[in-house]
C-alpha cells in the first residue's frame, strides 16, 4: 500500500511552520521527479513567528517539498532508498539566533503513471484536458508501479506521474517513521484525500 507523503501543517502549535516558500525557489523544478542538474542555491526557510519554534523531523511547510532532519534522512537511507537527492537548506527559527544547517531539502527522483482515473476525483485544465489541475481521492494501480521497474524492486518513494505534486511512499516508509517516532510527516491513504 502507498500513501501520499506530506508535512502536516496541523501540527503548527507544536512545531515550526514555514508559511512562505523562499524567494527564487522554483518549486516546479523540485516536483518533476527528475534529477536536479548542478548544485542548487542554498535556500533559507523562515519560520512564521506566529507559530512554535521547535523543529519537526519533516519541516511543516505550505509547499510540496520534503525538508528533512538528519534522523529522517538516515531512516530513508536505512530503508535502502536511493532515488532521493538531498541538498543543504538553512532554517531560521523564530526567536533563534543561529541558522539550523543540518536539515536537507529532498528531491524525489522518479515519476510513475499509476493513477486509476476511473476511481479518482480530479479536474483538468481547460486549455489541456489531459493535464490534471487538482486531484482529490483516488486509487493507484499498484501493478503499474511494479511494471515501471521491469522485474526489479518497486520503489518505496516516487512522484505520481499524472500529478507530481503528490509524493507517494510505501507503507514500509510510514512504519519506519512511526518506529523512529519522527515528527511532522503525514501519511494519507490516496482514497481518503479530500
N, C-alpha and C positions, 0 to 999 in steps of 0.2 A: 504494500500500500504506500502511496505517495501523498505528501501533504504540501500545501502552499506554505512556504517559509518566509516569515516577515518579522520585523521587530514589532513589539506590542506596545503601541503608544498609550494604552490604557494604564500602564504602569508608571506614568509620569509623576505620581505622588511619591514614589519611592526612588526613582532613578532619573538621571538627566535626560532631557528631551531636546532634540535639535529640531526646531520648527522651520528653519530655513536652510536650503541647500547652499553650499559655499558659492560665492561668485566665481564665474568662469568654469564651473563644473558642468560638463556636458553629459548629463545622465544617459542620454541615448547611446553614447559610446560604451557605457558600462553595462547596459542591459541587452546588448545584441547577442550575447552568448559567444562572442569571438575574442580571441586573444588580443590584448592591447599591445600594440607595437611601440616599442620605445618605453621610456620611463615617464609616466605621467607626473604632472606637477603634484607636489605635496600640498594637499588642501588642509585647511583648518576648519573643523566643525566647532561651532559656538553653541554652548548650551543655553537654552532660554532661561533667563533669570527668574521667571515666574514659577519654575518647577524645581524639583530636587537637584542636588549636585552630585550625588553618588553615581558612579558608572556601573552600568549593567554589562554583562558579557557580550550581548548584542546591543549596540547603542540604539536607543529609541530615536527614530527619525521619521520624517514625513516623506522621504523618498525611498525608492526601492533598491538601495544598495546596502548589502550587509557590511557593517563596520563591527569588527570582532576583537575581543580581548585575546591576549596570548593563550589563555586557557581554552577559549573556543576554537582558536586556530589549531592548538595541539590536539583537541578532541577530533576535529575533522581529519587531521593528519594521521592520528591513531587508527581511524577507520579506513585508511588507505585511499582517501580521496585525493586524486591528483589533478583534477580538472578545474582547479581554482587558483587564480593568480592573486597574490597578496601584495599590497602596496602600502607604504607608510602613510599615516594620516596624523595630524595634530588635533588634539581635542582641548578646547578651552572650556573648563567647567566654571559655572557660576561660583563666585567667591573664592576661587583657587588662583593662586599667583602664578604657578608654573603650568606650562603646557604638558598634557599627557601625550607621550610619544610612543608608547608600547603597542597601541592598537593598530590594526590593519584594515584597509578597505579591500573587500573581496570582489574580484571579477570572476563570475562563474562562466566557464568556457564550455559551450555545448548547448545546442538547442535541439529539441526533438518535437516533431509534429506528431502529437498523440491525443489531441483534443477530440472527444466524441461529440461532434456538433449536433447529433440527434438528441443528445441529453445535456444540452448546455443553454444557459441563459446569456445571450450576448447581443451586442449591437455592432453594426458595421458603419464605416464612414460612407457618407452619401456619394462622394466622388470615387470611392473604391470599395465596392461591396464585398470584395474578397479579403479586406483587412478589418480586423476587429478593433473597435473603438472602446469597448468595455466588455467585461466578462464577469458574470456572477457565478452561480452554482454550475458545476459541470462535472462530467466524468472524463477520465482519461482511458485510453486504450493501452493497457499495460503491455500487450503483445507488440505494439509499435515501439515501445522502449527496448524490449529485447531484440527486435529486428534491427534496431538502429546500430547495434554493435556486432552484427553478423557472427553470432555464436560466442562472442565474448561476454564478459560480466556486465550486466546492465549498470549504468551509472547510478550512484547514490544521490547525486545532485545534478540538476541541469535546469535550463530555462525552457519554459513551454514555447515551442516553436511558433504557434499561432498567436501567442500573446506573451511576448518576452518580459513583460513587467512581472510575471509570476516566476519565481524560483521554486522548483519542486524538489523535495527531498524525500528519500526513502524513510520508512518508519525506523530503520536502524539508526539514522541520524537523530531523530526525535528521542529515541530511547537513550542514546548516548548523552544528549544534552540533559535529559532528565536524571540519568545516573550521576552525572558530574555536577548536578544542581546549577547548571548555567542559567543565567538570568537574562531577561529581555526578549527572548525569542517566542514567537507564536507559531504553532503548527496547526493549520486549519485543513480539515479534510475538504477536498475540492467540492464535494457535494453539499457542503454546509456554508459556502461563501455566500455573501449576500448583504 
